[in-house]
Amino acid sequence: MPIVEPMNGDGSARVVVNDVEDAGIMELVGPSSIDSPSFRTSDTAESSISICDDQIAPLLIQSERPKINIFTISYPREKLNKEEVIRVVETDKSPFLQFIFWLWSGSRYSGLLCVVLSCTIYSMMEIVSDVFTAQSVPLFEIAFARCTVVLILSSVWIRKSGQPIFGPTSARKLLVLRALSGCISLLSFIYSIQRLPVSQAIILNFTAPIMASTVARVTLHEKLKIAEIGGLASSFFGVLFIFQPMVRTQGVFPSSIEVSESHIFAVLVGLFSSVASGVTYCLTRAGAKAADQPVLPVLSFALLASPAAAISTFAFENFVLPSFYSFLLMVVLGVLAFFAEITLAHGLQLEKTSRVANIQFIEVALSQFLGMGSSRIIPSFGRLVGCIIILISACCTMYIGPEKEIE
């Protein structure tokens, strides 16, 4: 910045020009010194004086400009070093990590593949819980342990990402509603599965994807196309084919003596659980998109479901102290449930609810194939037909869905 200083008392001026890169001192002659006899020689001197005055003026005006701060200075050498480090890190990534980053990056098929990964993890959870049998633990206690593990892991995830623990202000209402609907769906499902035959509870539970597509059409105004309706119907018929032996053995309803008001109430609670689960799908999608973070809907659900499951454990069941083996198994299942929930939430964030709902039926087919592979389930024609129907429907959804979205 130019600075004008008087010098020697004769009216001459010194203009010091400071720059970021160069610093120089330029001495200029002021008008008062020109009046001395040594400078009154010719008209040429007067013209040079006017030129000097014109050159001083813009220098003085520049002093009013703002000073250069540290945010305007670039450091090209450091940037090059950072780029080199990033390249080295990228080359050191394993193929598995590269696949995970690609899957999470939001590419063309990321949403549907995240749902497939979630279904695979849920199927693995079923196999792990069946193979590694432990002591009998009440369902509410299992739900409490699982929700607690999910709560801890999701809190650590949000802390590491540097985001607020309760999410942005604009998305908090959606997150609270998602937590309420998810908690109601969980508790009502546990109630119905304790009081209904397994075949009824499973069939009622797998009406949740259909409910989710219907609720998304009403609340989120998503277009439900004929192909998507056909895919959902085909997948549900595949579920009926798979569980046909159980329906024949246990019956759609128990004996006429047992059909009572309590049984009808349990069926209604199971239907209500499916509706609440469908609402939860839509709120998870809306909350994840509003917060731009799929872990926040999972965290909000765990914050409410964990204490609710703990209260239900002591209120409706007898608490059973788990052994170390049972406790370790519940922790492992809780970790798997955390990854299954965040991948499902990310899939809902990226894809339409109806497509995600149709892909969700893959969980049934994968569970059947894994059960047949481990000799826990006896293969039958109906099971194979049901699995093939579900896989064909899911493949059509994955093949047609992204193309239609791009158009």
Secondary structure as UniProt FT lines:
FT   STRAND          3..7
FT   TURN            8..11
FT   STRAND          12..18
FT   STRAND          23..28
FT   HELIX           31..34
FT   HELIX           37..39
FT   HELIX           43..61
FT   HELIX           62..64
FT   HELIX           70..72
FT   HELIX           76..92
FT   HELIX           95..104
FT   TURN            105..106
FT   TURN            108..109
FT   HELIX           110..131
FT   HELIX           139..161
FT   TURN            165..166
FT   HELIX           169..171
FT   HELIX           172..195
FT   HELIX           198..205
FT   TURN            206..207
FT   HELIX           208..219
FT   HELIX           226..242
FT   HELIX           244..250
FT   TURN            256..258
FT   HELIX           261..291
FT   HELIX           295..316
FT   HELIX           324..350
FT   HELIX           353..360
FT   HELIX           362..373
FT   TURN            374..375
FT   HELIX           381..406
//
